[in-house]
Amino acid sequence: MTENEQLLARVAAKARNTRPWGWTSLPAPVDAATLARAEAALGFPLPPLLAELYLRIGDGGFGPEYGLLPLLDSPPAGEPAAVVQYLTNRADALQDPEWPWPEGVLPISHWGCAMYACVDCHTPEAPVLLFEPNAGQADHAWYVDAPSLTDWLHTWTAGTGWYEETNEGMDLPPWDDFRIRTTQAQAS
């Protein structure tokens, strides 16, 4: 069994036994056609591990705090699905250039208070970023939650994330590529 297979097995076990806030059950996984529609709407492929989560574990409803967002359909709490949220954030950025949304940065989980865990789908490691806009400035709203989606999932399954009560106060490093990525997107 590969390392990814072992990780997916741990995630599946935890997903079967825990319910994030607002979810009453674990949704069925998406099919390949739904994944293809999502990627077509986004204009880029999901990182392989993220695609496997949706294809094999469930269409959202598992993960830390409020759990992963569904890919295309709204969850029980009415939060927009990941693709819808991404497209909305990109459209809003065109209306408010002070708050650009980086191309390829897909919101995958809502933390509440306008905060999101996001996967950088344009970087091979698929780092997980925290978008925390409550500081009031876009330049101070982006942090590196985990250097890869793999690390982020390991942290969740181990119960060692910054969001755990025992780990409150952990400082996340700023995402230094924010301005580079948004400047490049605005220039193209």
ChimeraX commands (.cxc) that place a marker at each C-alpha (Angstrom):
marker #1 position 0.00,0.00,0.00 radius 0.5
marker #1 position 1.44,3.39,-1.03 radius 0.5
marker #1 position 1.79,6.31,1.36 radius 0.5
marker #1 position -1.16,8.06,-0.35 radius 0.5
marker #1 position -3.28,4.91,-0.04 radius 0.5
marker #1 position -2.45,4.71,3.68 radius 0.5
marker #1 position -3.36,8.38,4.12 radius 0.5
marker #1 position -6.64,7.96,2.22 radius 0.5
marker #1 position -7.48,4.96,4.44 radius 0.5
marker #1 position -6.87,7.05,7.61 radius 0.5
marker #1 position -8.93,9.93,6.22 radius 0.5
marker #1 position -11.76,7.55,5.25 radius 0.5
marker #1 position -11.79,5.99,8.73 radius 0.5
marker #1 position -11.93,9.38,10.44 radius 0.5
marker #1 position -14.52,10.64,7.93 radius 0.5
marker #1 position -16.79,7.68,8.75 radius 0.5
marker #1 position -16.56,8.36,12.48 radius 0.5
marker #1 position -16.73,12.16,12.81 radius 0.5
marker #1 position -19.19,14.76,11.55 radius 0.5
marker #1 position -18.16,18.37,11.08 radius 0.5
marker #1 position -20.53,21.09,12.20 radius 0.5
marker #1 position -23.68,21.23,10.04 radius 0.5
marker #1 position -23.28,17.79,8.45 radius 0.5
marker #1 position -25.62,14.98,9.47 radius 0.5
marker #1 position -23.99,12.30,7.32 radius 0.5
marker #1 position -21.06,11.72,5.02 radius 0.5
marker #1 position -22.14,12.43,1.43 radius 0.5
marker #1 position -21.43,9.90,-1.29 radius 0.5
marker #1 position -18.30,10.51,-3.34 radius 0.5
marker #1 position -18.59,12.34,-6.65 radius 0.5
marker #1 position -18.29,10.46,-9.92 radius 0.5
marker #1 position -15.70,11.08,-12.62 radius 0.5
marker #1 position -18.19,13.10,-14.70 radius 0.5
marker #1 position -18.81,15.51,-11.78 radius 0.5
marker #1 position -15.07,15.91,-11.26 radius 0.5
marker #1 position -14.63,16.63,-14.98 radius 0.5
marker #1 position -17.42,19.26,-14.89 radius 0.5
marker #1 position -15.84,20.88,-11.84 radius 0.5
marker #1 position -12.40,21.04,-13.46 radius 0.5
marker #1 position -13.90,22.42,-16.67 radius 0.5
marker #1 position -15.69,25.16,-14.72 radius 0.5
marker #1 position -12.51,25.99,-12.80 radius 0.5
marker #1 position -10.27,25.92,-15.86 radius 0.5
marker #1 position -7.62,23.81,-14.12 radius 0.5
marker #1 position -7.31,20.27,-12.73 radius 0.5
marker #1 position -7.56,19.50,-9.04 radius 0.5
marker #1 position -4.39,18.16,-7.44 radius 0.5
marker #1 position -4.52,14.34,-7.59 radius 0.5
marker #1 position -4.92,13.86,-3.83 radius 0.5
marker #1 position -7.77,16.40,-3.63 radius 0.5
marker #1 position -9.49,14.68,-6.56 radius 0.5
marker #1 position -9.13,11.32,-4.80 radius 0.5
marker #1 position -10.73,12.73,-1.63 radius 0.5
marker #1 position -13.81,13.73,-3.61 radius 0.5
marker #1 position -13.85,10.57,-5.75 radius 0.5
marker #1 position -13.26,8.06,-2.93 radius 0.5
marker #1 position -14.20,9.55,0.46 radius 0.5
marker #1 position -17.15,11.88,-0.05 radius 0.5
marker #1 position -18.44,15.07,-1.63 radius 0.5
marker #1 position -17.41,17.16,1.36 radius 0.5
marker #1 position -18.67,16.65,4.89 radius 0.5
marker #1 position -15.40,15.51,6.45 radius 0.5
marker #1 position -12.28,17.24,7.68 radius 0.5
marker #1 position -11.48,19.80,10.34 radius 0.5
marker #1 position -14.09,22.15,11.83 radius 0.5
marker #1 position -16.86,22.68,9.21 radius 0.5
marker #1 position -15.35,20.05,6.91 radius 0.5
marker #1 position -14.59,20.05,3.22 radius 0.5
marker #1 position -17.00,21.91,1.00 radius 0.5
marker #1 position -18.81,19.86,-1.61 radius 0.5
marker #1 position -17.34,20.20,-5.07 radius 0.5
marker #1 position -20.39,21.44,-7.05 radius 0.5
marker #1 position -23.54,21.25,-4.88 radius 0.5
marker #1 position -24.31,23.20,-1.71 radius 0.5
marker #1 position -23.93,21.41,1.65 radius 0.5
marker #1 position -26.67,21.22,4.28 radius 0.5
marker #1 position -25.64,24.50,5.94 radius 0.5
marker #1 position -26.09,26.36,2.64 radius 0.5
marker #1 position -22.44,27.37,2.17 radius 0.5
marker #1 position -21.58,27.54,-1.55 radius 0.5
marker #1 position -19.71,24.57,-2.98 radius 0.5
marker #1 position -15.95,24.87,-3.60 radius 0.5
marker #1 position -16.24,25.59,-7.34 radius 0.5
marker #1 position -19.00,28.17,-6.81 radius 0.5
marker #1 position -17.06,29.85,-4.00 radius 0.5
marker #1 position -13.89,30.03,-6.13 radius 0.5
marker #1 position -15.71,31.50,-9.13 radius 0.5
marker #1 position -17.50,34.01,-6.87 radius 0.5
marker #1 position -14.23,35.04,-5.21 radius 0.5
marker #1 position -12.57,35.55,-8.60 radius 0.5
marker #1 position -15.54,37.61,-9.88 radius 0.5
marker #1 position -15.63,39.69,-6.67 radius 0.5
marker #1 position -11.90,40.40,-7.08 radius 0.5
marker #1 position -12.60,42.00,-10.45 radius 0.5
marker #1 position -15.09,44.34,-8.75 radius 0.5
marker #1 position -12.76,45.11,-5.82 radius 0.5
marker #1 position -9.10,45.13,-6.96 radius 0.5
marker #1 position -8.00,45.80,-3.36 radius 0.5
marker #1 position -8.97,42.19,-2.60 radius 0.5
marker #1 position -7.58,40.08,-5.47 radius 0.5
marker #1 position -8.19,36.33,-5.33 radius 0.5
marker #1 position -5.24,34.29,-6.64 radius 0.5
marker #1 position -5.88,32.17,-9.69 radius 0.5
marker #1 position -5.92,28.46,-8.90 radius 0.5
marker #1 position -6.43,28.87,-5.14 radius 0.5
marker #1 position -9.53,26.79,-4.43 radius 0.5
marker #1 position -11.43,27.26,-1.15 radius 0.5
marker #1 position -12.04,23.78,0.24 radius 0.5
marker #1 position -13.23,24.39,3.79 radius 0.5
marker #1 position -14.96,27.25,5.59 radius 0.5
marker #1 position -13.68,28.09,9.08 radius 0.5
marker #1 position -16.39,30.65,9.86 radius 0.5
marker #1 position -15.93,34.43,10.15 radius 0.5
marker #1 position -15.13,34.63,6.39 radius 0.5
marker #1 position -12.04,32.41,6.81 radius 0.5
marker #1 position -11.28,29.55,4.41 radius 0.5
marker #1 position -8.78,26.75,4.01 radius 0.5
marker #1 position -7.72,26.82,0.36 radius 0.5
marker #1 position -5.60,24.55,-1.82 radius 0.5
marker #1 position -3.14,26.10,-4.25 radius 0.5
marker #1 position -3.95,23.96,-7.28 radius 0.5
marker #1 position -1.19,25.56,-9.39 radius 0.5
marker #1 position 1.65,24.39,-7.15 radius 0.5
marker #1 position 2.71,20.71,-7.36 radius 0.5
marker #1 position 2.76,20.20,-3.57 radius 0.5
marker #1 position -0.78,21.62,-3.30 radius 0.5
marker #1 position -0.10,23.74,-0.21 radius 0.5
marker #1 position -3.07,24.53,2.00 radius 0.5
marker #1 position -3.48,28.23,2.66 radius 0.5
marker #1 position -5.55,30.03,5.26 radius 0.5
marker #1 position -7.49,33.02,3.98 radius 0.5
marker #1 position -8.21,35.20,7.04 radius 0.5
marker #1 position -9.55,38.58,5.86 radius 0.5
marker #1 position -10.47,39.95,9.27 radius 0.5
marker #1 position -7.24,41.97,9.53 radius 0.5
marker #1 position -8.75,44.27,6.91 radius 0.5
marker #1 position -5.96,44.15,4.30 radius 0.5
marker #1 position -5.50,41.60,1.54 radius 0.5
marker #1 position -1.72,41.60,2.03 radius 0.5
marker #1 position -2.23,40.37,5.61 radius 0.5
marker #1 position -4.99,37.86,4.89 radius 0.5
marker #1 position -3.05,34.87,3.56 radius 0.5
marker #1 position -1.10,32.29,5.58 radius 0.5
marker #1 position 0.46,28.89,4.93 radius 0.5
marker #1 position -1.60,26.38,6.89 radius 0.5
marker #1 position 0.37,23.38,5.59 radius 0.5
marker #1 position 3.12,23.01,2.96 radius 0.5
marker #1 position 1.04,20.33,1.22 radius 0.5
marker #1 position -2.44,18.83,1.23 radius 0.5
marker #1 position -0.80,15.62,2.41 radius 0.5
marker #1 position 0.61,17.40,5.49 radius 0.5
marker #1 position -2.74,19.11,6.15 radius 0.5
marker #1 position -4.56,15.75,6.13 radius 0.5
marker #1 position -1.92,14.15,8.36 radius 0.5
marker #1 position -2.38,17.02,10.82 radius 0.5
marker #1 position -6.17,16.60,10.82 radius 0.5
marker #1 position -6.08,12.82,11.28 radius 0.5
marker #1 position -3.53,13.22,14.09 radius 0.5
marker #1 position -5.52,15.97,15.82 radius 0.5
marker #1 position -2.57,18.37,15.86 radius 0.5
marker #1 position -3.86,21.31,13.77 radius 0.5
marker #1 position -3.72,24.94,14.89 radius 0.5
marker #1 position -7.53,24.84,15.17 radius 0.5
marker #1 position -7.46,22.22,17.94 radius 0.5
marker #1 position -8.11,23.61,21.43 radius 0.5
marker #1 position -4.79,22.28,22.69 radius 0.5
marker #1 position -2.92,24.11,19.93 radius 0.5
marker #1 position -4.56,27.53,20.03 radius 0.5
marker #1 position -2.18,30.39,19.52 radius 0.5
marker #1 position 0.00,28.65,16.94 radius 0.5
marker #1 position 1.26,31.28,14.50 radius 0.5
marker #1 position 1.03,30.44,10.82 radius 0.5
marker #1 position 3.61,31.93,8.47 radius 0.5
marker #1 position 2.38,34.46,5.91 radius 0.5
marker #1 position 1.96,33.28,2.33 radius 0.5
marker #1 position 4.76,35.26,0.69 radius 0.5
marker #1 position 3.61,34.45,-2.86 radius 0.5
marker #1 position 0.25,36.25,-2.51 radius 0.5
marker #1 position 1.30,39.51,-4.20 radius 0.5
marker #1 position 3.38,37.70,-6.81 radius 0.5
marker #1 position 0.47,35.42,-7.73 radius 0.5
marker #1 position -2.15,38.17,-7.80 radius 0.5
marker #1 position 0.07,40.62,-9.70 radius 0.5
marker #1 position 0.78,37.98,-12.35 radius 0.5
marker #1 position -2.96,37.25,-12.66 radius 0.5
marker #1 position -3.84,40.94,-13.03 radius 0.5
marker #1 position -1.12,41.44,-15.66 radius 0.5
marker #1 position -2.38,38.59,-17.86 radius 0.5
marker link #1:1,2 radius 0.2
marker link #1:2,3 radius 0.2
marker link #1:3,4 radius 0.2
marker link #1:4,5 radius 0.2
marker link #1:5,6 radius 0.2
marker link #1:6,7 radius 0.2
marker link #1:7,8 radius 0.2
marker link #1:8,9 radius 0.2
marker link #1:9,10 radius 0.2
marker link #1:10,11 radius 0.2
marker link #1:11,12 radius 0.2
marker link #1:12,13 radius 0.2
marker link #1:13,14 radius 0.2
marker link #1:14,15 radius 0.2
marker link #1:15,16 radius 0.2
marker link #1:16,17 radius 0.2
marker link #1:17,18 radius 0.2
marker link #1:18,19 radius 0.2
marker link #1:19,20 radius 0.2
marker link #1:20,21 radius 0.2
marker link #1:21,22 radius 0.2
marker link #1:22,23 radius 0.2
marker link #1:23,24 radius 0.2
marker link #1:24,25 radius 0.2
marker link #1:25,26 radius 0.2
marker link #1:26,27 radius 0.2
marker link #1:27,28 radius 0.2
marker link #1:28,29 radius 0.2
marker link #1:29,30 radius 0.2
marker link #1:30,31 radius 0.2
marker link #1:31,32 radius 0.2
marker link #1:32,33 radius 0.2
marker link #1:33,34 radius 0.2
marker link #1:34,35 radius 0.2
marker link #1:35,36 radius 0.2
marker link #1:36,37 radius 0.2
marker link #1:37,38 radius 0.2
marker link #1:38,39 radius 0.2
marker link #1:39,40 radius 0.2
marker link #1:40,41 radius 0.2
marker link #1:41,42 radius 0.2
marker link #1:42,43 radius 0.2
marker link #1:43,44 radius 0.2
marker link #1:44,45 radius 0.2
marker link #1:45,46 radius 0.2
marker link #1:46,47 radius 0.2
marker link #1:47,48 radius 0.2
marker link #1:48,49 radius 0.2
marker link #1:49,50 radius 0.2
marker link #1:50,51 radius 0.2
marker link #1:51,52 radius 0.2
marker link #1:52,53 radius 0.2
marker link #1:53,54 radius 0.2
marker link #1:54,55 radius 0.2
marker link #1:55,56 radius 0.2
marker link #1:56,57 radius 0.2
marker link #1:57,58 radius 0.2
marker link #1:58,59 radius 0.2
marker link #1:59,60 radius 0.2
marker link #1:60,61 radius 0.2
marker link #1:61,62 radius 0.2
marker link #1:62,63 radius 0.2
marker link #1:63,64 radius 0.2
marker link #1:64,65 radius 0.2
marker link #1:65,66 radius 0.2
marker link #1:66,67 radius 0.2
marker link #1:67,68 radius 0.2
marker link #1:68,69 radius 0.2
marker link #1:69,70 radius 0.2
marker link #1:70,71 radius 0.2
marker link #1:71,72 radius 0.2
marker link #1:72,73 radius 0.2
marker link #1:73,74 radius 0.2
marker link #1:74,75 radius 0.2
marker link #1:75,76 radius 0.2
marker link #1:76,77 radius 0.2
marker link #1:77,78 radius 0.2
marker link #1:78,79 radius 0.2
marker link #1:79,80 radius 0.2
marker link #1:80,81 radius 0.2
marker link #1:81,82 radius 0.2
marker link #1:82,83 radius 0.2
marker link #1:83,84 radius 0.2
marker link #1:84,85 radius 0.2
marker link #1:85,86 radius 0.2
marker link #1:86,87 radius 0.2
marker link #1:87,88 radius 0.2
marker link #1:88,89 radius 0.2
marker link #1:89,90 radius 0.2
marker link #1:90,91 radius 0.2
marker link #1:91,92 radius 0.2
marker link #1:92,93 radius 0.2
marker link #1:93,94 radius 0.2
marker link #1:94,95 radius 0.2
marker link #1:95,96 radius 0.2
marker link #1:96,97 radius 0.2
marker link #1:97,98 radius 0.2
marker link #1:98,99 radius 0.2
marker link #1:99,100 radius 0.2
marker link #1:100,101 radius 0.2
marker link #1:101,102 radius 0.2
marker link #1:102,103 radius 0.2
marker link #1:103,104 radius 0.2
marker link #1:104,105 radius 0.2
marker link #1:105,106 radius 0.2
marker link #1:106,107 radius 0.2
marker link #1:107,108 radius 0.2
marker link #1:108,109 radius 0.2
marker link #1:109,110 radius 0.2
marker link #1:110,111 radius 0.2
marker link #1:111,112 radius 0.2
marker link #1:112,113 radius 0.2
marker link #1:113,114 radius 0.2
marker link #1:114,115 radius 0.2
marker link #1:115,116 radius 0.2
marker link #1:116,117 radius 0.2
marker link #1:117,118 radius 0.2
marker link #1:118,119 radius 0.2
marker link #1:119,120 radius 0.2
marker link #1:120,121 radius 0.2
marker link #1:121,122 radius 0.2
marker link #1:122,123 radius 0.2
marker link #1:123,124 radius 0.2
marker link #1:124,125 radius 0.2
marker link #1:125,126 radius 0.2
marker link #1:126,127 radius 0.2
marker link #1:127,128 radius 0.2
marker link #1:128,129 radius 0.2
marker link #1:129,130 radius 0.2
marker link #1:130,131 radius 0.2
marker link #1:131,132 radius 0.2
marker link #1:132,133 radius 0.2
marker link #1:133,134 radius 0.2
marker link #1:134,135 radius 0.2
marker link #1:135,136 radius 0.2
marker link #1:136,137 radius 0.2
marker link #1:137,138 radius 0.2
marker link #1:138,139 radius 0.2
marker link #1:139,140 radius 0.2
marker link #1:140,141 radius 0.2
marker link #1:141,142 radius 0.2
marker link #1:142,143 radius 0.2
marker link #1:143,144 radius 0.2
marker link #1:144,145 radius 0.2
marker link #1:145,146 radius 0.2
marker link #1:146,147 radius 0.2
marker link #1:147,148 radius 0.2
marker link #1:148,149 radius 0.2
marker link #1:149,150 radius 0.2
marker link #1:150,151 radius 0.2
marker link #1:151,152 radius 0.2
marker link #1:152,153 radius 0.2
marker link #1:153,154 radius 0.2
marker link #1:154,155 radius 0.2
marker link #1:155,156 radius 0.2
marker link #1:156,157 radius 0.2
marker link #1:157,158 radius 0.2
marker link #1:158,159 radius 0.2
marker link #1:159,160 radius 0.2
marker link #1:160,161 radius 0.2
marker link #1:161,162 radius 0.2
marker link #1:162,163 radius 0.2
marker link #1:163,164 radius 0.2
marker link #1:164,165 radius 0.2
marker link #1:165,166 radius 0.2
marker link #1:166,167 radius 0.2
marker link #1:167,168 radius 0.2
marker link #1:168,169 radius 0.2
marker link #1:169,170 radius 0.2
marker link #1:170,171 radius 0.2
marker link #1:171,172 radius 0.2
marker link #1:172,173 radius 0.2
marker link #1:173,174 radius 0.2
marker link #1:174,175 radius 0.2
marker link #1:175,176 radius 0.2
marker link #1:176,177 radius 0.2
marker link #1:177,178 radius 0.2
marker link #1:178,179 radius 0.2
marker link #1:179,180 radius 0.2
marker link #1:180,181 radius 0.2
marker link #1:181,182 radius 0.2
marker link #1:182,183 radius 0.2
marker link #1:183,184 radius 0.2
marker link #1:184,185 radius 0.2
marker link #1:185,186 radius 0.2
marker link #1:186,187 radius 0.2
marker link #1:187,188 radius 0.2
view
